[in-house]
């Protein structure tokens, strides 16, 4: 059984979440709730829940203010799922940080999926990904230097410029790095395409997303392919060839 605490200042949203958790997520026990920063800060260190459901804008500040206070007080060891109605940039920050989130109003199926992911983790992730989220939220738009990748019961943080390429393996994506070993992540290549194309990556083939700064050369023969800094050969789709040439020539 996972104990949960809800921080939500909208009573309808809070009550709906409690009902859905009770009806759909039998492995979750809600042991308390609060509407604001100070109220939550008084209860969480005492109750020691394993999972926090956090609205972003709450009474007395934001859930980030609450997390800062909990961290400063040495209260850690919990996992977090945010509920948000924030804009696309905020959602991108969540994804870069490998933080679980739910869009409001919360869809019951997405709630079950998010809770299932929490239940499958054997260990609580480090606070680094929460710190990374805070940094991302305060950074200039479209400026993401690092990305957190969830693999098994760990969350690993990499600089985006250390990623050479990503390759689709059905519902998984394998990341290749300059210095680290390849990493298989349980998300699709499409998920990472949406995140990384604005960061200088390009989907050059159905199965391949490459960091254009790590292209060594483009070979036009044999159907057309890229040679990357790890000496891998990556095929280029017919409809992407003109774009690749344009990007490499700086036009």
Secondary structure, DSSP 8 states (H G I E B T S, - for coil): -EEEEEE-S-HHHHHHHHHHHHHH-TTEEEEEEESBHHHHHHHHHHH--SEEEEESEEBTEEHHHHHHHHHHTT----EEEEEE---HHHHHHHHHTT-EEEESS--HHHHHHHHHHHHH-SS---THHHHHHHHHHHS-TT---EEEEEETTEEEEEEGGGEEEEEEETTEEEEEESSS--EEESS-HHHHHHHHGGGTEEEEETTEEEEGGGEEEEE-STT-EEEETT--EEE--GGGHHHHHHHHTT-
